Amino acid sequence: MRFKNFLRALAVAALALRAGAEPVQPLDLKPFVGRSPFDNIGATWLPPRGPQVIDGTPFQIDGVVLMFGDYPAQQRNKPGLTNVNGIVVGRSFECLHLFATAQAKAPEGTPLVKVHFQYADFTSAALEISYGVQVRNWFGPWHQTDTPMADPNAREVWRALFSAAATTDNYLRMYHVALTNPFPAKEVRTLALESLKKTSGLMIAAMSVGPRVPEPQPDTLPALKSPFPDLRPREGERVSGEGVVKRATGEPLAGAHVRVMAVRTFTEGYFSGTENHEAVGVEAMSDADGRFTLPPLPDNRVYNLMAFAEGFEPTPFGGADVKSDPIELRLKPLGESPKFFVRGRVIGPDDRPLASVTVEPQGVGTGTGTSWGGSPGFPEQTITGTNGEFVLGRRELFTRLQVRIKSPGFAPGLEWLDATNAVQTIQLGVGAIVRGRVLKNGAPLGGVGVGVAGANRSSETFAGHFETKTDSNGVFAFEHLPPDTAWYFYGLASSFKGQGALSPIPVNSLKHGETTDLGDLTVKPGLRLAGEVKSRRGEPLPRDAKVRVSRDQVWDSVAAPVDTAGRFAVEGLSAGQVSVSIEPRTWHLASVNRSLNMWSSSQLSGVLEGNKEDLLLVIEPGEQQYSYNSSGNGQLPTQDWPQNHPLFGAEKSGPFPIVLAGRVLDDKTSQPLPRFKIIPGYKPPVSTAPTPPKPVLKQLLDPFTKKTIPWNEQPHWMFPRAETWSNGNFAVEFLPLTSSPLMRVEAEGYLPFESDPMDTTTSNLVIRLKAGTGPGGVVLLPDGKPAEGATILYAAAKEQFGFSGKKLSVYGSGKQTQAADKDGKFSFPMKSQGQTLFVTHDAGWAEESVERGGDNLKLRLQPWAVLSGTLVDANAKPMSGVELALTMPHDWQRGDPFLNFQAKVTTDAQGRFQFTDVPPRRIEVQRMIPAGPAGSRGWTYRMQTWLFAKPGTNDLGKVIYDQPPPPPLLEQIKKSIGL
């Protein structure tokens, strides 16, 4: 027996020795690569292609295999692969080497992908790749600490500085993952990858098989020299940042300008950078090798850059650290003119053109709506030419574009430009001046930071924010502010540490060249906000956690570290409304914090009235959420908003809460539900006058009429406070407000329940849920075949969505939609006040009311409609140049969900118009009427006609301008009797 064991051991050793002698074999992943997240951010050349040696291991890189994950980035773009089969191997090996990373963050230990080993003897084995064990997010923290990897055989081996990552103070990274073959002596025929459909997606650039420690080879990709993360102390030492400018194809580009556009701290976001800094406007030019060196700049700041050259599109870089490795910018040649565009010309006070002026898209109007916060399809910035002119455009239709125009020595401009071929002139002026002096105890206070922020925070008119410092005499001056604007002046809290606080005060700038003198401003003692941070379920607190306090009126925040005992203290605050958030962003505030923001788990909102030493912040791991399906949600009266009440976390002090407690049972079995969710809410107080007596006919019809609730009395559901409970028991705390507490209870496989309002503590509630499911069924093409990939939207009362070009746009959670599977099937969980299914597909449209249920539905698509006609006046004269839009009739007050149609056309010289991709349903053709002040207009509508659109062509003939036909007879009858 001992001899047999010796022989077996000798055989295994021989196999291991043979495996170690065999070379590493790169595997062919070309059949499985596709568009990757690198492509989505414009880094199409990354990671470097071809045969590469990385971490001493040979790989073949032909692109990226993106595996499926359930997270927003894959919901916005093409989703990854759920399965990859047939990766050919054909040999035995000791170790599977992967060059991989993850696209999104996930909780530590989350399994992302299962790797299946399929052996020649038809047996198989599998290993998992997990987040935080072998890989992490491909955006690594540049200047913050990172948690070590759990698997010592997984190493971060490739890094790159890239603009999209730098905007959030990150860098790009990938890992070398080594997985031990469960049966190294067996021949592996093929490998397969299976997505486990978690909240992150694995990105695999290469796979190789061979020994765990291959014969050493020199790496082909040079490593970056700076430490990552870069935690070196920064004291403002002046350092010359370096980089290289290349063409999109990778060749060096000489003569390109690289300019500093804005400056920010390491903790500020890309769009929070200031332009009031000595470095703004500093630039360098690339040499024959494309290399450039910026003049020495302080190393404790991040610099937003712009590279531009004649004949190329201007290209930003999201944040350069002058102490780190050289950056690379690639410029695309100017292509064909976009289909829709604006043309502008920037001139100075002397009417002469201004060259090299920065122009940034801010908002975009489509004729049926206006949006801000990123301008899809437009370049992030452009630069005016020597004639002061610029062009901004995109492929998708738009009617107007709001631009912010900035040039050193002038006040920034904010203008709306119409999408026409005409060149529109924008004149910049020198701006207004706001000045003053800061004193402490009667003496000038030098070297402290002060700022101004536009008082009107509307995206349409926000004037921006500007910062400067006081000189040795305590004097400050903002020299190029937009004129005739209301501002809040304030002291930067982080700059006033130990000095006190300078409370926000309102101020108005005057006309160009005129000065507003604030006189002497006295620093007052600052307030202190201190307390403790605890995790919800006893988890260790995140490393380098910080508590950040910001003030609502101003553009300012200050952060304090959380020590090992969880304590923190923020000083130098002024009284008023504040917001409190937690860092890092991979943790969020738990629902037990009483001042939790109504719309987000990212912050508390409340009033700081004096020193507060007992703030208890309870946090839990998970991404912070910023959208909670607020469409259709009721609105609390302003006196009940958290930001208008004293600030509280989870500490025991403060007003005595209303507690609603009890049990949730299965209605049929009376057994407690093992798991259910409660969404707390409030019912606003009744503020409408009693309704007058109804006519007799209406009284008779009342039982058959849908009841309406005034908009200001609709329940407000506090989605950030939603909690999952178990074993049938719950206890939910409510702050006493003028609105009354209520609850929505949801559980999988049951119909939702909404309680009545309750104003007093109740501890013996019994809620019985009835079994039930949401709508489900199959979507069929017009020919009766399954409509694979059809988009199904499950809309609830008063929810609003967009519709454009056969596509539905969801304002909020992507879970409101599903894609029909290969058999055309879909199934939704029950949704509170769910009313309608809208279905779109390239082949057509379907719509179904599910207010009274929707099991085993068969939704057959109807082909899209085309509407055409001629708009004429009462004398049959064609009406040209009239902007028309489509709307769907709905009664929002009664709770109808609403689709906002984005289609817009303009009648031609003969008054003709045509709409394509129209849902076959009742449709209204509306004339669009500009409304509001010039330069910031909205739209009102006037109906021109209505119809029940049929699939295919609908010829409306002559449509008389502003003389629509009467509504349908049934509608007229309803209106006449008050229904």
N, C-alpha and C positions, 0 to 999 in steps of 0.2 A: 504494500500500500504506500509506504514511504517512497519507494522507487517510482511508482506511478505519479505521485504528487510532484516528485522532482522533475519527471519528464514533462508534466503539464506546465510547470513553472518555467522550465527551460524553453518550451515552445512559445509561451507568451512573451518571454524575454526576447526570443529571436524575432518574433513578429514586431515587437516594439522597436528593436534595433533596426529591422528592415524599414519600418515606417519612418524612423528618424533619418535614415539615409536617403529616403526618397525626397525629391524636390517638391516644393510647394507648387500646386497646380491651380491657377486662376480659373474660375468657372465662367461660362458664357451666360450673361444676363441680358444680352441685347434683345432677345424676343420679349422681354418683360418690362423694359424701361419705357417711360412715357414722360409727359409733362410733369415737372416736379416743382416743389416749393421754391427751389432756386430760380426757376424760370419765372415764377409769379412775382418775384421781387426784382427781376431784371438782371440777375446774376447768371446768365445763361452759360457762361464759360466755367462755372464752378459746379462741383469740384473739378479740378483739372482732369482732362480725359486722357485715355490711352494707357499703355502699360506703365505702372507706377510701383515704386517700392516705398511703403509707408510703415514706419515702426519696424523696419527690417524685414517686412513681409511683402512679397510680390502680389500685386492686384492688377486686374484689368478693369478700367473704369470707362463705361460707355454711356453713362447717364445715371438716373436714379430710379429705383423701384419704390414706389410709394404704396404702402399698405393702408387699408381703410382704417379710419378712426372716426368716432362720433364726437366731433367738435366743430366750432364755427368755421375755421379755415377751410375744412373740407366741405362744409355746407355751402360756402360761397363759391368755391371753385370745383373743378371736376374731382369727385371722390376717388380715393385710392382703391387698390385691388383687395377684394376680400380673400382671394386664394390665388396662389401661384403654384402651378404643378409642372413637373417634368423638367426640373433643373438637372441637366445631365452631369453625372459624376463618373461612374464606371471604374471605380478603384476603391481599395480600402485606405483608410487614413486615421490618424490619431486625433486630429483637431480640425474643426471648421472655423475659419477666420472670416470675420465680417468687418467691412468698413461701413459704419452705419451711424445713425443718429435718430432723434425723434422730432416730429414737427411741433408738437404742443406739450405743455406741461400736464402732468398727471400725478395723483398721489403716489408716494413712495411705495415701491413694491408692486405696482399695477402691472400685470402681465399684458403685453401688447401683441406679441406674435408667438405662434407655436411653430417650431421647425421640425418637420417630419423627415426622418431618415428611413428610406425605403431600400431594403437590402436585397441582394441577388437571390437569397433563399426565400424571398417573399415574406419575410418578417419585417417588422417596423419598430421604430422607437421615436420618441419626441422629446424635445427640450423647449423651454420657454425663454423668451427674452423679455425682461421686465424693466419698467421705468425706475430709475434710481439704483438698479442693480447692475445692468450692463450699459444703459444709455440714459441720456437726459435730453432736454430740449436743445435743438440746434442753435438757438439764441442763448449764448452763455453770458453770465453777468460780468461785465468788463471791469467795473470798479467796486464790486461788492463781493463778499465772500460767497463761496458755493459749498454745498454739502458734498463730502467725499462719496465716491461710488462704493456700493456695497460689495461688488465683485472685484477682487484684486486683479483678475485677468482681463478687466475692461479698462482701457486707458484712453484719455483724450489725446489724440495724436495729430489732429490737423485743425488749424485755426486760420481764419481770414477776417480782415477788417472790411466791412461793407456798409454802404450808406444806410440801407433799410434797417440793419441791426443797430447801427450807431445812433439812430434817432431815439432809441430807448436805452441807450448806454449798454449795448450788448455787442458781441462779436459772433461770427459763425464758427461752429465747431462740429467735428465728427470723431467717432470712437473706433478703436480697434477692439473688437469683441472676439474672444477665443472660447469656443464651446467644445468640450470634450465629447468625442463620439462615444455613445454608450457601448458600442461593440466594435472596437477599432480593428479587430482581426477580420471582420466581414467586409465583403465588397459592397459598397453603396451604389445602387443603380442610379437612383435619382433622389433629389431633395424636393420638398414641397414647403410652402409657407402658408400659414393660416392666420388671418387677422382675428384677434379675439374681441374686436369691435369695442375697444375702450376709448377713453377720452384723449388719446394721443395716437398718432400714426407713425409707424416705423418707416424710416427712409434708409434704403440699402443701396449703396453706390457700388459695392463689389463684394464678391465672395471667393475665397480660395480654400483649398484643402491641402493637408500635409501634416508635418510634425508640429507639435506645440511650439517648439523653439527651432525655427529653421536656421539653415546656414546663414550667418550674418551677411547682409548686403547693405550698401550705403543707400540712404533714403534719396529719392529723386525730387522730393518737394522740400525746399528749404524751410526750416522752422522759423517762426517769428522769434525775435530776440527778447521782447519785453515779457515780463511775467503776466500770466493770465490765471485768475483775475489779477489786475494791477492795483495793489493796495499800498504802493509806495507813498510816503507822506508828501504832501504838496504844500509848499509855502509861498508860491507865487514866483518861483525862480523862472527867469526868462529863458526859453528854449526855442530853437528854430525847428518848426515842424517840417517834415519832408513828405514827398510823394511823387507819383508819376501819373501823367495823363496819356491815355492811349485812345486810339480809334476803337470802335466797337469790335473790330476784327482782331485787336490785340497789338497792332503796330504803334510805336511811339508817335505822339502828336506834338510837334513843336509849335511854339508861339501861342499856346493856350493860356488864358488868364485864369488864375485861381484866386478868388476873393473871399474874405471873411464877411459873411452877411449878418450874423448874429452871434452873441456870446451867452453862454449859460453855465450854471454850476453843474457839478456831477450828479446832483439829485433832481435837477429840473428837466422837464420834458422838452422835446424838440421845439414845440411851438411856444414855450415859455421864455425863450431866449430874449435878451435885450439887445436893442440896436443902439443904445446910448452907452457905448463903451469905446475906449480908445482903439481897440483892435478892429472895429467895424470899418470896412472900406480898405483895410490893408490887403495887398495882393502881391502875387508873384507870377512870373511867366515861365512856362516850361521851355527847356532847352532842346537841343537837337535830339536828345535821347528821351524826351518827354518828361524829364525830371524837373522838379521845382523845389524851392526852399523858401518857406515863409520867413519874414523878419521875426526876430525873437519876440515871443509872446508869453505871458504868465502861464505856468504849468498847472495852475489850480482852476482852470476853466476849460470848457469844451467849446469848440469853434465850428459853427455851421458854415460850410463852404459852398461856393458855386464856381464851377469851371465852365468857361465859355470860349468859343473860338469861331472865327468867321466860317460860315458854311456848316456849322454843327449845332445841334440842339444844346442849349444850356443844361448842365447836369449838376444837381446838388450832391453834397456829401453830408450825411446826417449828423456828424459830430466828430471832429478831429481832436485827438489828444496829442499835443505837440511833443510829449515825452515818450509816446509809444512808437510802434513801428511805422514806416512809411505807408501811406494809403495809396490806393489805386482808383482812379476815376476813368471811366470809359465813355466817350462821347459818340453819339450817333450822328451820322450826316443828316442834314435837313432833307426830309422826304417830300413826298407830294403834299400839296396844300390839303388840310383837312376839309371834309365835306361841309362842315358848319364852323364858322369862325367869327371873331371880332377883330377889327383893325383899330389901332390907336396910335396917337402921336402925343408925346409928352413934351411940353414946353415949360420954360421958366418964366419968372415975372417979366422978363424983357421980351417975351414972345419968341425967343430962340429955342431951337430943339435941344433937348437934354439927352446925351448919349450915356450908355452903360447904366441906365436906371433899372432897378429891379421891379418887375411886375409879377404879382402873385394872384392866381385865382382864389376867390374867397367863397362866393355863392354862385349858384347857377339856377336860372329859371327855364322851365320847359314849356311855358304857356299855361300849364294846368297846375303848376306847383313850383315852389322854390326850396332849395336845400342848401345847407351849409355843413361844414365839418368835413373837409376833403372834397375835391372836385374830380370825380371819376372821369378818366379819359383825357384830362388836360395835363400838360406838364406842370410840375410843382411850381416852377418859376420860369421867367424868361427875362431877357435883357434887351433894352432898346438899342437900336443901331445908331450909327453916326447921325442919321437924320431924325433921331428921336422916335422912330416908329417901331411897332411890334405887332405880332399876330399871335393870337391864342385860339386854338380850335380843337375839335375832336370829331370823331366819326358819327357819334350819336347826336340826334336833334337837340338843339337848345335855342332859346329865343333871346336870352340876355345873360351877361356874365358880370359878376361883381369882381372888381380887381382892387388890390391894395398896391399903391405905387410909392416906392421909397428911394430916396437919393440923399446922400449926406449934404447937410447945409439947407435942406428944405423940409417943410412939414409933410408927413405922409399924406397921401390922398386916398380916398375910398370912393370909387365911382362905379355906377352901373353902365355897361356898354351894350348896345343892341347888336344882335347878330346880323350884320349887314356888310356889304362890300365897301361901304363908305368908311373913310378914315375919320375917327372921332378924336377930337383934341381934348387933352386933359392938361390943365395948367397947374403947376405947383407954385406955392408961395413960400416965403421964408418962415412962416409960422408965427405963432404968438409965444410970448415969454411969460413964465410963472417963476417968481423968485421969492426969497425970504431968508430968514435967519433962525437957526435953532439954538436955544439957550438952555442951560441947566444951572439952576441956582444963580441965575443972573449972568452967568459967564458963557461965552460962545462954546459950542460943542462941535468940534471938528472931526472929520473922518467917519461920520455915520451916514448910512444910506437912507435915502428918502425916495418916494415914488409917487406917481400919479397914475390913476386908472380911470378909464371912461366910466362915467356914472350910469350910462345906459348900456346894459349888458346884452341887449338884443343883438343877435348875429347880424342883423341888417345894418346896424349903426354903430356897433362897438368901435370906439376910437383907438383902442389899444392901451398898452401900459408902458411907462417909461421910468427909468431909474437914474439917479445920480448920487453924488456924495457931497457933503458939506466940506468947505475948505477950512483952513486953520482959523478963520474968523467966524465959523459956523454958517457961512453963506452958501446957498445953493441956487441954481438956476436951471430951469428947463427951457432951452432956447428955441426949439423948433416944433412946438406942439401944434396940432390941428387947431385952427381958430374957432371962436364961437362955439365952444364945446364945454359941457358940464363934466367935471372930474371929481374924484376923491383924492385928496392929498393925504399921505400917511408916512410914518416911519417904518423902515424895514425891521421887523422884529428881531431877526437874527443879528442885525448890525447894532442893535441897541442893548445887547445883553449886558447886564450890570449897570446900565445907565438909566433905565426906566422905560417909559413908553411914550410915543407920540401918537395920540388918537387920530383917527381919520376925520378930516374936515372937508366939507364941500367947497369947491372953487370953480370959477369959470374962466376960461381963456378968452382973450379979447380978439381983435382983428389982427391980420398979418402985421408984424412989426411992433405991436403994442404989448405993454407989460402989465401983468397983474402982480402987485406986491403984497405978499401975505404978512409982511412985517415980522415981528419977533414971535416965535412959537416956542413955548416953554414945555420942556420934558417933565412929565409927571411920573410918580411911582408906578411901576408896572405891576400887573396882577400875576399870580402864580397858579398854575393848574398842575396838580400832581396826583398821583395815585398808583394803581397797580394793574398789571396785565396778567390775566390768567387764561389758560387754555380750557376749553369747554369740558373736555373729558380726561384731563390730566396728562395730555401729551406734553413732551418737552417744548418749551417756547422756541421759536425759530431763532437761529443765530443772527446777531446784529439787528434784532428787532428795534423799530423806532416808532414813536408816537408823533404824528405830524398834526399841527394845529394851523388852520388857515382862517382868515377873516373874510366874511362874505362880501363886504363892500369894496375890498381892495384886492390887488394881485400880489398876495404875500402869504408866506407860510414859514413856520419854524418847526424843526424836528428835534426831539430829545431821545437819547438812547434809552433802551430798557435794560436794566442791569440784570445780573444773574438771579436776583431774588424777584424779578418782575417789576421793580419799582421804576418810576420815571418822574420827571418834573420839568415843566416848561415855564420859563419866566419871561418877563418883559411884555406881557400881553396887555391889551387895553380892553375895557368893558364893551360888550356888544355881542352880536351874533358871531358864532365861531363854528367851524366844522373840525371834527377830530377823526383822523384815519390812522390805519396801522400799516406798517411796512415790515416785511416784504409783501408784495401783492399776491403771493401764493397763499396768504391767510386772509380771512375776512372776519368782520365783526359778527358775533352770534346774535340771534334774535332776542336774547334776554336783555340786551342793552336798550334801555327805555327810550333814548333819544335817537334811535336808528332812523336814518333818512327814509322818507316815504317811498323813494323809488330805487334805493340801492343799498346793498350791504357793505358798501365801501366806506361809509362815514357816518358819524353821529352829527346831528345838527341841533344847536341849542344856543341859549343866551348865557354868557358868562357875566355874572353880576358882581362878583368879587372874587377873592382868593378861594380856591376850592382844592382841598387836599385829599379827598377820598374818592376820586373818580375810579371806578372799577370797570376795566375793559375786558370783556370775555370774548375770546377769539377762537376760531377753529380753522383747520386747514381747508383749503379749497379756493379756487379762483374767485375774485371779487366780481359780482354781477352788477350790470348797470342798466338792464332793461327787464322789466317784469310785466310785460304784456299789459301796459297801462292803457292801451287803446280800449275804449268802452268802459273804463273804470270810473267810478264816481269821484267827486272832488270834495275834500274836506273844506269847511270854512276856514279862512285864514287864521282865525283865533285858535284853531286846533292843530295847526302845523307845528311839528316839533321845533323848528327854528324860532318859533315865537314863545317857547317855554324855556324855563331854566334847564341847563345841560345836566343830564344824568346818564350814567352807564348802568351797571347791574348792582351798584351799592345799595344798601338798605335804607339810606337816608332819602328824603323826598316825600312826595305825597303818597298816601296809603292807596295801594292799587285796588281795582275791582278784579276779583278772581272768579273765573268761570271754570268749574271743575265737574267731573263726572265720568261716565262710561259711554263707550260706543259699542253697540251690539248688532249682531246680525238679526234682522227683523224676523226671519223665519225660525231660526234656531235659538235665539236669545243668548247665543254664545258671544263672548267678547271678541272683537276683531283683533287679530295678532298685530296688524300694522295698518296705520291710517295717517292721513295728513290733515292738519287743521290750519286754515288760513284765517287769521283774525282780521276783523274789519270794524268799521264804524258806520252807523247810520246818522247822517247829518240831521240837525233839528228841522222840523217843518217850518218853512218860512213863507209859504204861499197862502194867499187868502182863501177862505172857504169858497168852493165852487157854487155858482148860482144853481137854483133848481133846474133839473133837466126836463126837456119836453117828454110827454108821455111815451112817444114812440121810442125815444132813446132809452128811457127807463126799461121798456120792454126788451130792447136789444142788448141791454147792459150785460146780461149773463154770457152773451156770445161775443163780447167785445174784449180785445186785449187791453188790459189796464195799463195806463201810462203813469210814470212817476216823473215829476219835474226834474230836470237835469241836476239842480242843486240839492236834491234830496236822494239821489242815487247812492247806494252803499259804496263806500270806499274800502277796497280790499288791500290790506297791507302785505303784499307778496313777499317783501324782504323778511317778514316775521313768520313765514310759514314754517311749521315744525312737523316732523314725523314722530308719532307716538306708537307705543306698543302695548300689548296685553289689555287693550280696551280702556285703559285709564288715561285721563288728561287733566291738566290744570293750566289754564292760560291767564296771564296777567294783563290787565289793561290800565293805562293811565286814565284817570277821570277827566273827561273833556265835556264840552257842550254837546258833542255827538255821542251816541249810545253804542256800546260794544255789541258786536254780533260775531258769528263764526260761520265759516264754510268748512264742511267735513267731506273729504274725498278718500276713497279707497279703491284699489284695483278690483274690478268685477262688481262694483256697486254704483248706484246712482248717487250723485252728489246731494248733500243736504245743506240748506242754509237756514240758520236759526233766526228767530225773531230778535229784535234789539232787547238788551237786558242792561239795566242801569245799576244793579246792586250785585254784590258778591253772592254767588250761588254755588253750592258744593255737591249737589245731588242730581245733576242733570243726567238724563238717560236719552241718548240719541240712537235711534234704530235705523240702520241703513238697509234699503231694499236692494236685492241683487239686480244687476243690470249691466249692460255693456254699451259702449258708444256705437256710432254708425260703422258699418262695414259692408263689404260686398265686392263687386267686380266692376271694373271699367272696361267697356267694349268699344272698339273702333266702329265707325259707321257701317262696316261690312260684317260686324258681329265677332270679329277676332279680338283676343285680349289686347288691351292698350298698354303694353309694357312701358313703364317710365312716365305714365301720365301723372301730373301733379294734382293732388287732391288737397284742398284747403278746407279745414273745418272751422267755420266762423261762428262766433258767439255774438250775443246781442251787443249792438253798438260798436263792434270792432270795425276798424278801417284798414283797408289794404290797397295796394296799388295794382294796376293792370296796364301792361304795355307790351305790344308785339307778341301776343300769345303767352306772355309770362305773368305770373302772379308774384307780387312783392309783399313780403311779410314784414310788418313793422313790429319787431319783437322777436319772440322765440321761434326758431326754425321748427320746433316740435308741433306747430300748428299745421304743418303740411307733411304729406307723405308722398312717396313715389310708388305707383302701382308696380307690383312684382311681375315676373315673366308671365304669370297667368292672369295679370290684370287685377289681382286682388289687393285689398287694403283693409285695415281695421284700426279704428281709433278708440282709445279709452273714452269713457263718458266725460263730457265737458259741461261745466255749469253754464246754463243758458245757451247751450249749443243750438244753433238754429239752421244753418245752411251749409251745404257742401258745394264748393265751386271747383270745377275740374277743367284743366287745360292740357292740351296735347297738340303737337303739330297738325294732327288730323282734325281737331275740332274742340268743341266746348260742351260741357254738361253742367247742370245745376239742379240741386234737389234740396227741398226742405226736410230737415230731420228734427224739427222742433218736437214732434210727437213720436220720435223713434226712427230707427233706420237699420234694421237687421236685414242681411241677405239682399242688399240692394243690387240692382243691375242698372248701371248708368251707361247708356249708349251715347257716345259722342255724336253731336251734330256738326257737320262741316261749318267752317267759319263763313261769316257773311261779308259782303262788300256793299257799302252804301255809296251811291252817287246821285248827284242832282245838280240843279242850277238855282242859285240864289238871285232873286229878282225883287225889285221894289213893286209897289202897288200898281205901277204903270207898265210892268213887265220889262223894265230896264235892268240889265245885268248889274249886280252889285259885286264889284271887284275889290280885292284886297281886304276882305273881311275874314277875321280869324274865327274859326269854328272849332268846337270841341264836342265830345260825347260825354254824356252822363247817364247813369242808371237811376231811375226813380226809386226813392226809398223814404221811409218815415223814420228818421233817427229817434224822434221822441218816443215812438212806440217800440224801439229796440231793433230795427232792421240793421243787419250788417251792411257795410258800404264798400264798394269798389271805386277807387279814384282812377278814372280812365286818363291815361297820359297822352293819348292820340290827339293831335292838333293839326289842322290844315288851314290854308289860306286860299280863298277863292281866286281863280285866275281872271284874266281880262274879260272873259265871257261869263263870269260868275259861277263857273263850274267848280265842283269839289268832289272829292272821293275819299272815303275811309276804307281801309282794308283791315283784315283780321279782327272783325267785329263779332262779339258773341251773339248768337241767334236768340234774342230775347227782346223784351221791350227796351228801347233805346230812345234817348232824347238828344236831338241836335241843338247845341247851344251856341249863341253868339258870345264871344268873349269881350268883356268891356273893361279896359284898364281902370283901376281904382287906386286911390291913395296919392300921396304927393309925388311929384316928378322925381324919377331916379330911384324910387323905392316902391314901385307900384305893385299892387296885387291884381286880382281879377274878380269881377262879378259876372254873372251869366244871365242871358235872356233867351228863353226858348224860341227856336225857329220852327221846329216841327218835332213830332214823335212818331214812332212806328214800332210794330212787332217785327223785328228783323228776321228774315228767313234765311236758311243756309243758301249760299251762292249769291247771285247778283240781286240787289234791291235798287231799282231805279225810282227815285223820289220825284222825278220830273221837276217842275218848277216849285220852289219853296219861296213863299212870299216873306220878305224881310220883316221881322218883328211882328208877324201875324200868324201865330201858330194855330192849328186847328184845336177845337175844344177837346178836353181830355175824354177818355172813355166814359160811356154813359154810367156804368156802375160806379166809377169814381165820383162823378157828379152827384149821384144819388147819395153816396156816403157823406159827401161834404155837406150836402143840403140838410141832412138830418144830424150833423155834428159827430159823425163817426170817424 
